[in-house]
Amino acid sequence: MFGGKRELLARGLFWSGATFLLGQLPERDLLLVLNYHRIGNADGDLFAHPGLFSTSDQLSDHISYLKRHVSLVTLDEALAFVDGTIHEKTRRCRVLITFDDGYLDNYEVAFPILRSHGVQGVFFLVTSWVGSGYVPWWDHITYLMKTARQRRFCLRYPADLAVDVDTNGMTKSLRDISAQYQRPDNTDPARFLRELGEEAKAKDLPETKRRFLNWDEAREMIGGGMAIGSHTHSHPILGELASDRQRQELAQSRTLLREQLSIEADALAYPFGHAAGFSDQTQQLAREIGYRAAFSYHGGTNLPGTARRYDVKRVGVDEQSRLRFRVQAAICRLTGKCWP
């Protein structure tokens, strides 16, 4: 499950004792924001996309380790650091835990784990998906590939792509197909998914049960100490939308969160969150609509005086091995940098 050069490097550093030594040195003053998506058991889940899934044991182990070595903070504390309104004499590595999309397992699995540790998680909800059985395109692609009877085939739309699962493996094949789906010339997503299913000889998408947490569950999570933020209304790539569409996505989501949960959503997480996924205009709109901060998803940490309120950096840690996570956390605690 875990491989690659960085994984091997992490194992070497851990077993050499370097991680322990790093943990004894003074920590850097910073905010590290970790991001998860789904929490649970991916075995047998035909919708479980590699790279967007962590087990309950992994999440609990991550939190246990962080509690011993860094300062786990709340959303309010993290935003005070970003705003520059917190002044402490002692430097410390602050870590905020976040979750995107609002999958049902966030309520059923992640919430009890966080509550048992006495730690706040921030859950960014796509408001049009709340309480629904909606299948996002990345889960749809995963389902088609996991049920495919054809292991080698070619896609022609929107451009030629040869797929060979036996040679390249499922993870790389899914990555290539997802990149193909996100091409700007894919102007007909339904056609793309239909042709993928036909070429792969995959099963039809079944009627799915509820896949996202509902408003009552979100209220319970708030009552249990969690924080809720916006992940827009329908999860588009904001940077590709006109100004009025961006404004609608950001404002509608914040309004629904206020109406349903009686909260003023201070935080926004940009869908996808890569550098091209939002623009200067997006950041300005988020400010105008009333968000206090917005979180990206292209790596990095947040340092005093340089943290940007509408580009708060986050690091993805889905499906990361225990040793690599500990090595990364130790290095970041000391240097202020977190390699992915």
Sequence and secondary structure as in RCSB ss.txt:
>XXXX:A:sequence
MFGGKRELLARGLFWSGATFLLGQLPERDLLLVLNYHRIGNADGDLFAHPGLFSTSDQLSDHISYLKRHVSLVTL
DEALAFVDGTIHEKTRRCRVLITFDDGYLDNYEVAFPILRSHGVQGVFFLVTSWVGSGYVPWWDHITYLMKTARQ
RRFCLRYPADLAVDVDTNGMTKSLRDISAQYQRPDNTDPARFLRELGEEAKAKDLPETKRRFLNWDEAREMIGGG
MAIGSHTHSHPILGELASDRQRQELAQSRTLLREQLSIEADALAYPFGHAAGFSDQTQQLAREIGYRAAFSYHGG
TNLPGTARRYDVKRVGVDEQSRLRFRVQAAICRLTGKCWP
>XXXX:A:secstr
   SHHHHHHHHHHHTTHHHHHHTS    EEEEEEE EES  TT TT  TTSEE HHHHHHHHHHHHHHSEE  H
HHHHHHHHT    SS  EEEEEEEEE BHHIIIIIHHHHHHHT  EEEEE TTTTT     HHHHHHHHHHT S 
SEEEE SSS EEEEHHHHHHHHHHHHHHHHHTSTT   HHHHHHHHHHHHT          B  HHHHHHHHHTT
 EEEE  SS   GGGS HHHHHHHHHHHHHHHHHHH     EEE SS  GGGS HHHHHHHHHHT SEEE  S  
 B TTT  TTSB  EE TT  HHHHHHHHHHHHHHS    
